[in-house]
Amino acid sequence: MESIVKDRFIPKEEFSMLLFNMLDGMSTHSLSMWVKSKTEEEFVVVPREFCVMTIEFFELMAFKNAHKVPEVLQETLREFETIRKYL
């Protein structure tokens, strides 16, 4: 299965500018917004726990609705496991 997520390249000059402009450090929110801006809003940074909770919610919904389309459940669970590998 080909990955849907493509790596993005951020030139080292951009990192140098970031370090130069943030001499006192930066918040995780600011870093997130910087990554978002440098990847044309393709990438965002969110807390890992948010991702874990989201996957758990979708798993719960998949089990709850498994009776509607039972053959889809196993494939859905495999896809969730693939997503967990990114976390």
N, C-alpha and C positions, 0 to 999 in steps of 0.2 A: 504494500500500500504506500503510495507516494504521500509525503508529508504536505499538508495544506499550508503549514507555516513556513514561509521562506525567510531565510536569514537576510538581514539588511546590513549594508556596509555604511559605517559612519567614519569619515576620514579622521585621522589622528589630529589634524588641525582643529577640528571641532572640539575634540576633547581638551586640547591645549587651551582654547578660548574659554571653555567651561571652567577649567581649573584656574585660569588667570582671573576670571570674573567672579569667582566664588571663593575668595581667599579665606573667608571665615567659615567655610563649610556650606552645606546646603541640606535642606529638608528632603525627606523621601518624596514628598509631594512635588517639590521643585524638580527633583531628578526625574520623576515620572513625566512631568510636563515637558522637560527637555527631550527625553527619549521620544515622546509622542511627536514633538515638533520636528525632530530630525528624521523621523521615519514616515513623514507625511500622514500622521495619525494612524498608521497601520499597527503600531505597537503601543501598548499602555502598560504601566506598572501598577499592579493592584496587590494588596496583601494576600499572601498564600492562603491564609485561612478563609478568605472570601471565596477563593476558587474551590477549596475543599468542601465548604458548605454548599456551594452551588452544585457540585457534582453529586453530593449526598442527596440533595433535594431532587435532582433529576433521576437518580437511581430509585428513590422512593416512589416517584411518579411512574417510573417504568414498571416497577413491581405492582403498583396499585392498578395500572391499566393493562397488565399483561394478558388478562383474559380477553381483551378486545382483539389483539393481534399477537398471539403467543409466539409465533415463529420469529417475530422481530426482537423479542426480549434478549436472546443470547447474543445476537449481533450488537444490540444496543449496549449490553454490558461489556462486550469486548471493546467497543468504541470508548466507553467511559474509562476502561483500564488504560487504553492508549493515551487518553487525556491526562490521567493521573501520572504517567511517566514524565510529563512535562513539569509536574509540580515537584 
